[in-house]
């Protein structure tokens, strides 16, 4: 681990993800409960300009996670985000591929080669694909999620802030139904994930998303601070 990543763990202005009881039960959250209420004005939060940030909302609480990657929007590398409580989220083109330090962890996620968001934005039909993930606790390895991704109407009620939702292309990604699929699923289903994508010609990037790692553990994230025209 490089020096910058180690330093991120010690930054006092990075607030551990908390707000709902399942996250707050994690011992790391008991060490520091510096939380912003969801309705607070987080635009005034002073963040170190050396790092990139995401604003994470979890039932009534707002937190900021940081990354020292020079280009977190690169499509050929993962974006890794750290909290002061050592929770780590890793995304690939806006999709969650690892989450550790949480009550439910996604230790590893295998994604196929997926179309670019700009290409998906031009599709009228849903796109079906399979994700493989390892989950703890419970030692659940190689869980196949049969997913269906489709465009949806802009979501006017969400945790997106500072951006007109109608300027983004919205997607919903849900588990498929059916007896054959149900037979190989873990005991609980995951709520749908949603992605809000800014598309500029062939370039596109996720600026906001809603994600669940279990049926009871969900969060939203948004690139921060909000920047005009891009994030």
N, C-alpha and C positions, 0 to 999 in steps of 0.2 A: 504494500500500500504506500503511495507516495505521500510526501509531507503535507501537501494541500488537503488530501482526503483525511489525513489524521487530524489536521487542524479543524476541519469542519465539525468533527465530533465535539470539539470544545467550545465552539462559538455559542455564546450565551444568547444571542439574538435569534437563534434557530430553535423553534419551539417544538417539543415532541408532539407527534400526532396523538391527539386525544380528543375526548368530548363525549364518546359513548362508553357505556360501562365495560364492553368487551375490550376496548383498547385501554381504558384507564386501569384495568386490572393488571396490565403488564407492569412488572416492578420498575422498569425504566421510567414510566410515567409518574410513579410515586416520588421519584427523585426531584422532579421539577414540574410544576403545574402552571407554567407561565403560558396561559392560553388567551387568545383573543376570542371574545364572543363573535358569533357569525355576523351579527349586525354591526360590529364595530368598524370604524373607518381604517382599514388596513392600508389605504393609499398613503398614509402618513408614516408607515413603518420605514425606518432607515435600515437599508440592507447594504452589505459590503459590495461595491461595484465590481470587485474582482471575480465574483461568482455569478453563475446563472441560477435562477430560482423557479420553483413552482409553488403555487398557492394551493394548499390542500384543505378541503373542508370535510369534516367528519361530524355528523350530528351535533350541531351547536358549537363546534370549535373550529378555529382556523389556525393552520400552521404553515410554516415555510420550510421547504427542503432545498438544499443547495447542491450544485454540481460545479466542479472545476474543469469540466470538459470545454474546450474552446468552441466546439460546434455541436450542441446537443441536438440539432436538427439534421445532422448528417444521416443519410439513409444506409450507409455502409458500416455503421457502428452503433452500439447501444448507448442510450443516455442513462446514466446512473445518478440517483439523487439520494442525499444523506440527510438525516435529522440529527439533532444533538443527542437524542436518546439511542442512536445507532440503529434506527430503523432505516432500511435501504430499499428503495424501489428502483427497478430497472425496466426501461421501456425500449421497444424497438419499433420505430415509426409510429409511436403513439400507443402501441399495444404493450400490456404488462407481460414481461417475460421472467420476472423474479420479484419476490417480496419477502424480506426476512426481517426478524425482529418484531413481528406481529403475532397476535395469538394464533392466527392461521397463516401459514407460510407457503408460498409457492417457491419451492427450492430450485426448480428448473422447469422451463417451458420450451418445447420444441415447436417451432413454427415452420410451415412449408414456405416455399418462395411465393409470396403473395403479390398481386398486382399493385401498382402504385395507387395512392389515393386519388390522383388526378384521373387515372383510368377508371377506377371504381365510380368516380363521380359522374362519368359519362354513361354508366350502365343503367338500364331501366329495370332489369331483372335482378333478383337476389344472387349473391355469390356464396357458394357453399364450400366449406373447407373444414379440416380437422386439426385441432390443437392437441398436443400431448403434454401433460403436466405432472409433476411430482408434488405432493401436498403433505405437510406436517401440521399438527400431530396426526398420528394414525398410520404413518408409514404407507401412504397411498402413492404408489409409483405407477407411472405409465398410464394415467387416466386419459382416455380419449374423449375429447369434447367435439361433437359434431355440431358445427356452427353455421348459422345462416346470417349473412350481412346484407342489409338493404338500406337504401336511402329513405329518410323519413322527413317530415315537415320540420322546419326550425322550431326548437323547443323554447317557448317564451318564458316558461317557468323552470328555471334551473339555477345552479350556483354560478353560472357564467356572469362575469361582471366587467363593465367597461367596454363591451363590444356588442353591437347590434346582432342578435342571433340570426337575423335574416341575411347578413353578409357572409355567413358560413354555410357550408354543405354539411348536413347532419346525417349520421348513420346510426343504425341500431344493429347490434350483433347478439343473437340469442341462440340458446341451445335448441336443437330440433327435437320435436316430439316423435313418439312412435315406440311401439313395444320393443323393437330390435335395439333401438338406441337406449331405451330405459334400462335394458338388462345389463349394460356394461357401464352405466353411470355410477358414481358414488352415491351414497344415501340421499344427499340433498342437492337440489338444483341451484344453479347460480342465476340471479336476476340478470336481465340483459345488460350489456355494456353499451354505452353511447359515446360517439365521437363527433366533435365539431371541428371541421377541417377548413382551413383557409386555402382556397385554390386560386392560383395565379398562373394560368396557362398550364404548362407541363409541371410546374412546381406546386407542391401541396404539402401542408404539414398540419398535424393535429395541434390545436391550441387549447382545447378543453376536452375532458373526457369524464365519464362516470363509470366506475369500475367496482366490482365486488370480488373478493377473494373467498367468500363463503356466503351462505344465505343471509347471515346476520352481520357481516362485516363489509361495509361498502364505504366508498369515499369518492370525492370528485377532485380533479386537479386541473390547474390552469397555468400556462406560462405567465411569469410575473417578473417585472411590472408589465402592465398592458402598454403596448406600443402601437402608435397609429400606423395602420397599413400592414403590420406584421407582428409576429411574436417570436 
